[in-house]
Amino acid sequence: MLFRRKLQLVLILLVGISCGLLLWLSLRKANRLAFELIQEKVYSIAVSTAPQIDGDLVMQLTDPDQDGSPLYESVREGLVAVRKANDTGALPVRFIYIMRPLANGEWEFVVDAEADGEAKSYLGDRVEFEHDHEKPDLYLSRADEKFTKDSFGIWLSAFSPIRNSEGKPVAVVGVDIAADRVQALLQKLLFGDLIAMAIALLLASGLAAWLSRKVTRPLTELTDFVRQIGRGNFASRVKVTSDDEFGELAVAVNQMAEGLEERESLKGALVHYVRSQAADGKLVGQEEENAAERDVTILVAELIGFRQLSSKLGTERVFALLNEYFSTMIDVILRHRGSLEKSSDESVIAVFGSRGPDPDQARHALEAALEMQQELSRLLDAWNVETNKPIALAIGVHTSGVMVRTSNTGDQLDYDSVHTAIDLTSEFSGVAKTERNHLIVSDTAAEKLHHTFPLESVDDDAHDYGLFRVLMPKKRSLG
């Protein structure tokens, strides 16, 4: 998945989770606040109504036949008055009644403010409780701690004791407030919040799309730029449009491109040396007089362990060190009568004997190889850089016959035969990586050394040539 898509999803999820959390907290607080308001109102009605009821009259209502009697109606009128005073607003009183406990633990209705009908409870009707904790306390006023739901709706009830003239509690007055309206209002609030949340998510999606494009645009530009570098367009530069982290990255990438351009220029210099000293292919506009085979000695030196410096020193410093390294190695090869071929990556390729017959070409190549290793040691000491793995030169030296074409401009080496010998010598430098002194000489080159260097055979079955390591004495420390 693209980073832009991931960023959009993260932003949308963040907004969604934040809105959902706020919605849950607001609804939870609204529900709690609504419950507390209802509880406070029903409790205050019950507590204020109980003292208005004559407990002595309530005690006289003992026979179900008294339901509807003048005594019953006198008590009921007080309940009806209270209900009428509280039947408006969002929290109307729906039921108000009197009940009392019986000797067997049950409760019975005494007076109900309802007129005759299905909702009326008559004198002597038993009160049904689903749980014992729902039963009121004859001696204490209280309100329920949660809503009750039945076939009539959603209710919150409160109870307060009714006392006789002696102050003894004889019954309780019960008040039921319908919470249906409040629940309906809370549902509307939930619906409105959900709509607001949906709008917020839509806005967040648009903002996330815009922000992700804005954030990833520099990354896209840098990606396109790096692809141009990969295609060899080292002169390309990315435009620095900000001073933030993306701007710093753009500056670093431009510095990398400058280093690559400098390095490519250095390789161009190597090609220039080759073009002035060895053949680069076909002779254009010149007649070929004759062709003969001549021995040349190839040196391939591969710099190993250098890439680890990139993460420590940075691109600019690394390419500066490479430039110094190539310049030094070029001087060494030219001093030892070698001609330079084009290098690749951190490799240096040289041809000895290309200018004319040279019976000492193998010795010149080996002397150049040893001096190159010494110069690398000197450079590493001057650079003073600590590395996890040692940096060294793996060098292969090989003598091979190549075709020489003679014209009126001088001797020219055949391009194809020279590069065949270079490819084989590169394989020998690969073998040199496993050697302690990182220097391998083929048997054809060893024959021309005339025992001027101590050699020891190397076990290698992968090539048709015999390979030798150079046994050079270790430097003794003074002291």
Buried (B, 14 or more C-beta within 10 A) or exposed (E): EEEBEEBBBEBBEEBBEEBBEBBEEEBEEBBEEBBEEBBEBBBBBBBEBBEEBBBEBBBEBEEEEBBEBEBBEEBBEBBBBBBEEBEEEEBEBBBBBBBBBEEEEEBBBBBBBBEEEEEBBBBBBEBEEEEEEEBBEBEEBBBBEEBBEEEBBBBBBBBBBBBBEEEEBBBBBBBBBBBBBBBEEBEEBBEEBEEEBEEBBEEBBEBBBEBBEEEBEBEEBBEEBBEBBEEEEBEBBBEBEEEEEBEEBBEEBBBBBBBBBBBEEBBEEBBEBBEEBBBBEEEEEEEEEEEEEBBBBBBBBBBBBBEEBEEEBBBEBBBBBBBEBBEBBBEBBBEBBBBBBBBEEBBBBBBBBBBEEBEBBBBBBBBBBBBBBEBBBEBBEEBEBEEEEEBBBBBBBBBBEBBBBEBEEEBBBBBEBBBBBBEBBBBBBBBBBEBEBBBBBBBBBBEBBEEEBEBEEBEBEEBEBBBBBBEEEEEEEEE
